[in-house]
Amino acid sequence: MENKTELPALAPEAPGRPKDTRYKEQFGVIVICKTEAEHKQVYERLYSKGYKCRAVRT
């Protein structure tokens, strides 16, 4: 059974998409690594191929 609950409308003063041209749509991929060494290896491999990367630890 699918539970589709509609979200309430945002308040008029709520922030939204910037009105000027600074907004740039982006897409990302998250890679889950088992070790810190694998994390570093994956980052370096993607970075060396020209991808813009961000390293995150949770």
C-alpha positions in Angstrom: 0.0 0.0 0.0 1.4 3.3 -1.0 1.3 6.2 1.4 1.1 9.5 -0.5 0.8 12.4 1.9 0.8 15.8 0.3 3.1 18.4 1.9 1.6 21.7 3.0 2.3 24.7 0.9 5.4 26.8 1.7 4.8 30.1 3.5 5.1 33.2 1.1 8.2 34.4 2.9 9.9 31.0 2.7 13.2 31.0 0.7 13.1 29.3 -2.6 15.1 29.2 -5.8 17.2 32.4 -6.2 15.6 34.9 -8.5 18.9 35.9 -10.3 21.1 33.8 -12.5 23.4 32.5 -9.7 21.5 29.3 -9.5 23.0 26.4 -11.4 21.4 23.0 -11.5 23.9 20.2 -10.4 23.8 16.5 -10.2 25.9 14.3 -7.9 26.7 10.7 -7.1 27.5 9.3 -3.7 29.9 6.4 -3.4 29.9 4.3 -0.2 33.3 3.1 0.7 34.2 0.4 3.3 37.5 1.9 4.4 39.4 5.2 4.6 41.9 3.8 2.1 39.2 2.9 -0.4 37.7 6.4 0.1 41.0 8.0 -0.8 41.5 5.8 -3.8 38.1 6.4 -5.2 38.4 10.1 -4.7 41.8 10.3 -6.3 40.7 8.2 -9.3 37.6 10.3 -10.0 39.6 13.6 -9.4 42.3 12.5 -11.8 39.7 11.9 -14.5 38.6 15.5 -14.2 35.5 15.1 -11.9 34.8 17.8 -9.4 34.8 15.9 -6.1 34.1 16.5 -2.4 35.3 14.1 0.2 32.8 13.5 3.1 33.0 11.4 6.1 29.9 10.4 8.1 
